């Protein structure tokens, strides 16, 4: 059984394309192509299910047209519409030297000054030059942490932690 903590989100299934079961896949991370994945994990009715890829082709930088094994009609493809798509952390960690922004969702931020667990990364805002970790503290507050290379001291892929030298007073702002 695939558990939520064993995967990270990479996109969402769009509408069916054609009559042979193909779907449009809108992704924020092309790790499935970089690692030549055999399957993607799709959340269907709250259950994480592996779907093997028969073939795919890119339509744009953020969209691929995908044909999954066993999905052979437009009706079957329609059942996957709007489902979230995930990638297994273990496959990503074994195949790459660098983490993508999608992979660090769920990682814990640790303050290097005192070892304090600041919070858990819920999302990454990379819409501006200054990338931010959208983090939720243990007491439920939302905090934006700068994702600057100068501040990040260590990344532990196995412990799912990122150690950051937080600027003094940053957490007092919230």
C-alpha positions in Angstrom: 0.0 0.0 0.0 1.3 3.4 -0.9 1.3 5.9 1.9 0.9 9.7 1.6 4.3 10.3 3.3 6.0 8.1 0.6 5.0 10.4 -2.3 5.1 14.0 -3.3 2.7 15.9 -5.6 3.8 16.6 -9.1 0.5 17.6 -10.9 -3.1 16.9 -11.8 -4.9 15.0 -14.4 -6.9 17.2 -16.8 -9.6 16.2 -19.3 -9.5 13.2 -21.6 -7.9 13.6 -25.0 -9.2 11.6 -27.8 -11.2 8.3 -27.6 -8.4 5.8 -26.8 -8.1 6.7 -23.1 -5.4 9.4 -23.2 -5.5 12.3 -20.7 -3.9 15.6 -20.4 -1.5 15.7 -17.4 -0.7 19.2 -16.0 2.5 19.0 -14.0 4.7 21.3 -11.9 7.7 18.8 -11.9 8.9 16.8 -14.9 10.6 14.2 -12.7 8.7 11.4 -14.4 10.5 12.3 -17.6 13.9 13.0 -16.0 14.0 9.6 -14.3 12.1 7.7 -17.0 9.4 6.5 -14.7 7.4 3.3 -15.4 4.4 4.6 -13.5 2.8 7.5 -11.7 0.8 7.4 -8.5 -2.7 8.8 -8.9 -5.1 9.6 -6.0 -8.4 8.0 -6.8 -11.2 8.4 -4.3 -8.6 9.0 -1.5 -6.5 5.9 -2.4 -3.0 6.2 -3.9 -2.9 3.9 -7.0 0.0 3.3 -9.3 -0.9 3.7 -13.0 1.7 2.4 -15.5 2.5 4.7 -18.4 2.0 3.2 -21.8 3.2 6.3 -23.6 3.3 10.1 -23.3 4.4 13.1 -25.2 4.8 16.7 -24.1 2.3 19.2 -25.3 4.0 22.2 -23.6 6.4 22.9 -20.7 3.7 22.1 -18.2 1.4 19.6 -20.0 1.8 16.1 -21.3 -0.6 13.8 -23.1 -0.5 10.5 -21.3 -1.8 7.0 -22.1 -1.9 4.7 -19.1 -2.0 0.9 -19.4 -5.6 -0.4 -18.9 -7.2 3.0 -19.6 -8.6 2.4 -23.1 -11.6 4.5 -23.5 -12.7 8.1 -23.1 -15.1 7.0 -20.3 -12.3 5.4 -18.3 -10.0 8.4 -18.8 -12.8 10.7 -17.6 -12.8 8.9 -14.2 -9.2 10.3 -13.7 -10.1 13.9 -14.5 -9.0 16.3 -11.7 -7.2 13.5 -9.8 -3.9 14.5 -8.1 -0.7 12.9 -9.4 2.2 12.0 -7.2 5.7 10.5 -7.5 7.4 8.1 -5.1 10.0 9.8 -2.9 12.3 6.7 -2.8 12.5 6.6 -6.6 13.2 10.3 -6.8 15.9 10.2 -4.1 17.6 7.2 -5.6 17.7 8.8 -9.1 18.7 12.4 -8.6 21.4 14.4 -6.9 19.2 17.5 -6.4 15.8 17.8 -5.0 13.0 19.6 -6.9 10.7 22.0 -5.1 7.9 19.5 -5.3 10.0 16.9 -3.5 10.5 19.0 -0.4 6.8 19.4 0.4 6.4 17.9 3.9 10.1 18.5 4.9 10.7 20.0 8.3 12.6 23.3 8.6 15.2 23.3 11.4 16.8 26.5 12.7 20.6 25.9 12.7 21.2 28.3 15.6 19.4 26.2 18.2 18.1 23.0 16.4 14.5 24.2 16.9 11.9 22.6 14.6 10.4 25.7 12.9 7.6 23.9 11.0 6.7 21.8 8.0 6.9 23.0 4.4 3.4 23.0 2.9 4.2 24.7 -0.4 7.0 26.6 -2.2 6.3 30.0 -3.7 8.6 30.4 -6.7 6.6 33.0 -8.4 9.2 35.7 -7.7 12.9 35.9 -7.7 12.9 35.4 -3.9 11.7 31.9 -3.4 9.8 31.2 -0.1 9.0 28.1 1.8 5.3 28.3 2.9 5.7 26.7 6.3 3.2 25.8 9.1 4.6 25.9 12.6 3.7 23.2 15.2 1.2 25.7 16.8 -0.5 26.2 13.4 0.9 29.6 12.3 1.8 30.1 8.7 5.3 31.4 8.2 7.2 32.4 5.0 10.8 31.3 5.2 13.3 32.5 2.5 14.7 29.6 0.5 18.0 31.3 -0.2 21.1 29.2 -0.9 23.0 31.4 1.5 20.7 30.5 4.3 20.3 26.7 3.7 23.0 24.9 5.5 22.0 21.3 5.1 19.4 19.1 3.5 18.8 15.6 4.9 16.8 13.6 2.3 16.4 10.6 4.6 15.2 12.6 7.6 13.2 15.0 5.4 14.7 18.0 7.1 16.2 21.3 5.8 18.5 23.1 8.2 18.4 26.9 7.7 20.3 29.8 9.4 17.2 31.8 10.0 17.7 35.6 10.1 17.5 36.9 13.6 14.0 38.0 14.6 12.3 36.4 11.5 10.0 34.3 13.6 9.1 37.1 15.9 7.4 38.9 13.0 4.7 36.3 12.9 
